[in-house]
Each structure stands twice: as C-alpha cells, then as structure tokens.
C-alpha cells in the first residue's frame, strides 16, 4: 500500500509533497451555514449542531466548576503526576521565549519602543474524536497562562454521554483555563468567533482539528478573529541513512498514523537496504497497535523515497516543509540544522516525536500542509501581540520637521505635513 519512489527529479517533488486532498472550498457552504445559525440563534444552534454532528444532546453548554474540580478523582495519580511534570517543562520553555521590550533613540528627542502585551481573550480548541487529547490542552493552555492572557476559554467535543473526558478537564484546570465548554467542530469555532449567550467571543483561536475545524478557523478570520495557524491532519517526515535502526524508523512511521486516516508519513532515505528492513518491521509492528485499522487506512497516504544524495534529501525536506521531521542519520545535528522549513525537528534516533507530543517541553501544535514555510509552531508569542510606542519632545520636532514636510508633500498629503509642522 505504501508507494516507493527512486531518485525522483525536482520536477516530481510537487507530486511527492502532496498531502491527502483537502478541498476547503467545498466545505465553505457548510461552514457558512453553521456560522449563520450561531450568529442568529446562539446557544440553540450549538445544541442543534452538537446533536447533528456528535449525536449527543446537551443541556448545559458550559462545564460547571465543580465538575472540573472533581475531575482529578477519576484519573490515576500517576497520570496526574505526568500532567504536572509536562506542565513544568512547557512552562520552562514558554518562559524562555519571553521577549523583553526593545527601545531605540534614532534621533535626538525621539524615542521609540516596542513592547509585547498578552492577548486579552483567547479560545483554545481541543479535538476529541476517538482519543481524549489532554496533551493538546497542556500545549495550548500553558503558554497562554505564562503569557498572562486574562481570559482563556476551552472548547472540546462531548462524548456519547455529553461529558468531557476527566483527563481533559483536569489538564485544563491545572493549566489555568478559565471556562470550559462541551462543544466541538465548526460550531465551537463559530461560537468563539461570534459569541453566544454562554460562550464569550474571543480575539484569537488556537488549536488543531480536522479539515472542518481548519476550514472554520480560516473562515473566522473574515470576522476579525485571529488564528494561530492552519493546523490540520498530522504529518511526519523521517530522514534515515544506512546507520538507522529500522525498527525505530518503522514505529515512528506508524505512530504518526494513529492520529487519523488522513495523516501522512514519509520516509526519505539514502539506503535501499533500510527500505527492505523497514517493510519487515512495519508488518511485524502494525499488528501490535490497538489502532491498527486506522493506521492501515492511513498507509495509502504515505510514501517511501530513495535519494542517493543527502543534500538532495535536505532540499526536498525544506520543499515539503513537514509538521514533524526526525533524523535517523549519522550526522544528525548537521543535517537537522540545515532544515529551515518545519514545525518541529527531532535530532537523532533517540529523539522520538512522542517526547515532543507529551512532555519534552516543545509544543506539538504545529503548522501542517506545507504552512511551515511561513508559520511557526505554537509558542509564547502566539498569545501576545507587539505594540509600537513613540515619544517626541521639542528637539525631536525640530529634528524631524524638514523630513516630514518633504516626504508628505511628495505624496500629496498636505494634512500630514501640517499636522506635524504645526508643532514648530
């Protein structure tokens, strides 16, 4: 089921870099319908679409505080310790990303500075599906808390009983989330964009999701709501040479497909022997996975690519711009530092993507679909925005007046000139 390509030319790279097809335009009618309904009917629309898409009827959209506080009773103490440990590493990485105010005095009497402020209201979206992704709660909420965002709300789809998994509730409570709502999909993005009787309107929405959530987030920008990045189906590129352990390469390859049938893994290698061994390990390991049926469905999206030259591999990796890339190579540090376009880079065969997914300190909310060429993974700055300041005194007015007069008149903006030179 996995296609193998040998020494493809650069003309073939576009086809090799193609992700599972997602036609967002075909979803816009559905997305617009839900947004229109939420705008006109508020909470009633949220209940209607939760019944339609999640097959569950909900009365209270907001999760009560006592339910959040009691969530810790329903998860193992060991998991609670793991969550708290992960919060510590994410907090440390987030604090290290803090950018201090910068200030310059380009002219006598002119001071300019640039300062970062937390975004007042942020919405966090956590997909549920067939797995309770409490780890995504941590990745979203901890940087928002470190940034100092005053209002942090979280939306997640309810289960068949209309509840949210206790691990998600516990992680949210420990990470500083203010309010939690049991809604998912397009209707959750619409609620956070437009606001309803229960769900407050936010200024920015962050978090991964399926193709409908991705389309809804992009639609939300038409209403003035910012988003973190396009973060759709998960993807992994593995770069390996003849020194790689084929069993580790195979399980890395398969594990990424657990996220869903539209996930994608690529193996790009300079070793034909590794390819032969890889397939043997795939056959042996896939039967051990509890989500093997989902994994098998994702194999049709995957590719094995043989290239003779490692530089060509690096060039293709930068062209593909993967969400995750891991180097199972002898000179892994050198190769990894040549990567410019990726969400997260894992250096060496012991640096499992699973570590970044859970606890190492890096964030797993990352740009997909090639957007890593222009977007960063979620970080402290995701929840902050920069503001320019300037202060000009009398000497600064004298210093700048001639320049502003000349420049404004050249553009034909006399009012600009008068607005400044009148200060003389």
N, C-alpha and C positions, 0 to 999 in steps of 0.2 A: 504493500500500500504506500510505502514511502518511496518517492521518486529519487533516483540518483543521477547527478549531472557531473560530467567530467570535463574539466578545463573549459568552462564556458567563457566566451568572449564578452567584452564590455557591452556589446550590443544586446546581449541576453540578460543583463543584470536587472533591467526593469521588470522583466517577467519573473525572475528568480526572487525579486524583492516584493512581489505582490502578496498582500495579505489576503485572508479569506474575505471575499467580497462583501462589503457593507454599503448598501445604497441608502445613504441618509436621506436623500431627497424623496425616496419612496415612502419614508416614514413621516414626512412633514405633515401630511394631511391628518394622520393620527395624532401627532404631537400637538398640532394647532387645535384640533377638536378638544383635547383634554385641557389645554391651556384656556381655551374659551369657556369651557364648562366650569373650571375652577374660578375663573375671574367672575363669572356671573352667579355661581351657586355655592362657592366656598366649600365648607365642610361637607355639605350634602354631596357635592361632586366627588370629593375624596372618598367618601364611603361607597359611592356608586362604582367608581373605578377600582377600588380595592376588592369589591365583590366580583367585578368582571374579570380582573386580571389575576388576582391572588386567590380567588374562590373562598373568600372568608368575609364574614360580616362583622364589622366593628362598630361599637357604640362610641366609646371614648377614644379619640384620636391621640391625645396626649397620654403618655405613660405616667401614672401617679408617682409622686416622690417616694411613697412607702414601698412601692413595688421595686423601685431602683435600689433603695436601701436594703431591701430583703434579698436581693439577687445573690449576694455572696453566700447565702445559706445553701444554694442549690448547685454550687460548683466545688470541686475538690480544693482542699487547702493548697495542694501542690500547684494547681493551675493559678490560684490567686497569687502565689509567690512568683510564678513565672511572669504573670502580668505585671506585677510590681517591679520585677527586675527589668523587664522590657521598657517600662516607663522611665526607669532610671537612665538607661542607655540612650533612649530617644531624647530625654531632657538634656543630657550632656551634649549630644550632637547639636541640638537646637540652640542651646546657649552659646556654643562655639561659633554659630553662624551669625551672631549678633553683629550688626554694622553700626559703628559709632557715628555721631554727627560729624560732617566734614564742613570746614569753613575756610574761605579764601578772602583776600582783600586785593582784587585785581587792579583797583585804582585807589588813589588817596581819597579817603572819605566814603568809600563804597565797600560794604561788607556783604557777602553772600554766603549763605549756609544751606545745607541740605540735611534734613532730618527724617528719620523713619518713624511712622506712627502706626499703631495697631489698627486694623480694620474693625469698626465698631460692631458689626453684626455679620457673622459667618454661619453658613449652613453646611453641615457635614453629611454626606450621603454614604451609607454603608450597605452594599448589596448583601443579600442573604442567599437566595436560591436554595441549593441543596447543602450548603455549608454555612455555619454561623461564623462569619469572618470578624471575630472580635479583634483580630490583629489589625484590621483596617481601622477600627475605632482608635486604637493607640496611635497609628501613623497619622491620622487626621487631627485628633484632639490634642495630643501632647504639644506639637509645635504651636497650635493656636493658643494654648494656655501659656506657654513660655512667651509668646509674642505679646500677651496681655490683652487679647480680644475680649471685651466685656461680655458680649453675648454670643454664645456658641450653642447652636441647636443641632440636633442629630435626627435624621430620618432613616428608618430601616423597615423593610417589608415584614409584616407579621407572619407567623407560621399558621398552620391549619386551624389552630385554636385561637387565633387572634392575638397571640402574645409574641414578645421578642425574647430571643434566647437569653437566659440569665447571664451568660458569659459576656454578651454584648452590653447588657445593662451594667454589669459590674465594671467592665473596662471603661465605659463611658463615665460612670460615677467617679472612678479613681483618676480619670484624666481631666476632670474639670468641666465636663459638658453641663450646660445649664438646664436644657429641656430635651426630652426625647419623644419622638412621635412615631406611631406604628403605621407608617405609610411608605410605599416604595414606588419604583418605576417612574413613569412620566409624571404621574400625579404628585409625587413627592417633590420633584424638581419644580413643577408649576406652583405648588403651594409655597415653597421657599422663595420663588421669584415674585409672586404676586401678593402673598399673604392671604390668610383666611381668618375666620373667627378664632380658630385655635392656633394656627401656625403663623408665627411672625414673619414678615418679609425680611430678607437678608440682603446684604450688599455684595456678597460673594459666595459661590457654591463650590465646594471642593469634594472630590471623591471619585472613585472608579465606578463602573457599571457596565451593563450590557449595551447593545447597539441602540436600544431605545432611550436609555439614560443618556448616552453620549449625544444622541440627536437632540434630546430635550435640553441638555446643558447648553448646546450651541444655540438653540432657539431662545434660551433665556437671555442671551446677550442682546437680543433685539429689544428687550425691556429695560436695558441699562444695568443688568445684573452681571457682574464679572464672574469668570470661572477660572479654575486653576489651570486646566489643560485638557486636551482631548485624551481621555484615558479609557480605552475600550478593551477588547479581548486581549488576553495576556500573550506575550511572545518572548522567546529566548533564542539567542544565537550562541552556539558553542563553537569555539575555535580550538582545534586539537592537532597535535602533531604525533609522530610515531612513539613518543615517550609517554603519551597519555594512558591512563588506566581505563580500558574500555568499559569496565563495569560501572565506574563512576560517570563516564560520559553518557552511558545508556540511561542510568537512573535520573540524571539531571535532565536529559531529553524528555523522558516520560513524565517526570513530576510536574513539569510546566503544563502539560496537557490535562492535568486534574482539574484545572480551573473551569474547563468547559469545552464543548466540541468545536468551538470557533477559535480556540487557542492555536498557537503555532510554535513549533521548534525547528530550528535549522542547525545542522552540523556542517561546519566548513572545516575541512581537514587537508593536510598535506600528505596523508598516509593512506594508501589503499588497503594495507593490512588492517589498520584500525577500523575501516568500514566493515570488513568481513567479521571481525571480532564484535563490533558494535551490534550487528544484527543478531548474533548469537545471544548476547546479553539482553537485548530487547525481548526476545522470545522467552527467555528464562525469567525475567523480572516482571513482565507485564501481568503474568498470571497471579502474582503476589499482591497486586494492588486492589483494594476494595472498590475503587472507582474505575476499574479496568474497562468497563463498557464505554464510559465517557472518554477515556484515554484512547481507546481504539477508534472511536469516531473522529478524534482529532488528528489521527495519523495521516489522513488524506490531505491535510493542510501542510504537512511537513516535507522537508527536502534535505537530502544529503548532497553536499557539493564538494568535489575534489578539485583542488587547485595545487599546482606544483610549487608556486612561489608564495612565501608568507607575506611579502609586501602586497601581492595581489589580494590576499585574504584580508589584510588590513584595509585596503582601499574599498573592497566590497562591503566590509563591515561598516565603514563610515557612510557608504552609499545607502545601505539598508537601514541604518540608524535604529538599532534594536532597543526595545524596552530594557531587557537584560542582556548582558553578554558576559560569558565566563571563558577564561583562558586556561585550557589544559595543555600548556606548552612549556618547553624547557626554559625559554627566555620570557617568561610570562610578564614580568614587570615591564620590560622594554616594549613588548607588544601592546600591553594594556595602555601604556602612556601615549601610544600613537593613536588611540581612539579619541575622536573629537565629538562624535555624534552617538550618544547612547544615554539611556536613562540612568543605568547603574552598571558599573563594571566590577567583575569579580576576578581577582588576580590569583591564579594558581588553582590546582586541582583540589585543594583543601578548602577553598573559599566557596562554599556551597551557596547557591541562591537562596536556599531555605533560611540561612542565617539572616540575610537581608530582609526576608519576608517576615521575620518574627522579632529578632532580639539584638542584632549586632549594633544597631544604632543608626544605620542608614534607613531611608524611607522607601517603602515599597509602592507608594502611589506615584506612578511614573508615566511619561508620555508614551503612547503606542502609535502604531500605524505610520511610522516614519516621522512623527512630530518631534522626535528627539533632536532633529536638526535645528529646531528653533525654540523648543520649550525645555525647561528644566523639570526635574522631579520635584515633588512637593518638599518644601523646606520652610524655615522660619520666615523668609521674605515673602512667601506665598500669602501670609496673613498680615503683611504690613504694606504700607504704601509710602513712597517718598514725597516730601513736601519741600519746595524751594522757598527760601526766605531771603529778603534783602533789606538792607537799611542804608540810606544815603544821607549824608549830612551836607552842610553848606559847601564844603570844599569839594565834595563829590559832585554836586550840581554844577559847579564851575568846571570841573574836570570833564564832565560828560556832555555838557550842553551843545558844544560845537558839533560833536559827532552825531548826536541825535537829530539836531537841526538838519544836517546834511543828508543823513540817511532817510529821515522821514519825508523830506521834500522830494528826494529822488523817487520814492514810492508814491508820491502824490497824496500823502496822508498829513495834511496841514494840521489837523487837530492833534495828532501825536506830537508834532513839533511844539505846538503852542502849550500842550499840557505839561511839557517838561520845561521849556524855556521860560515860561511864566514864573517859574520858581526862582529865576535870577533876580 
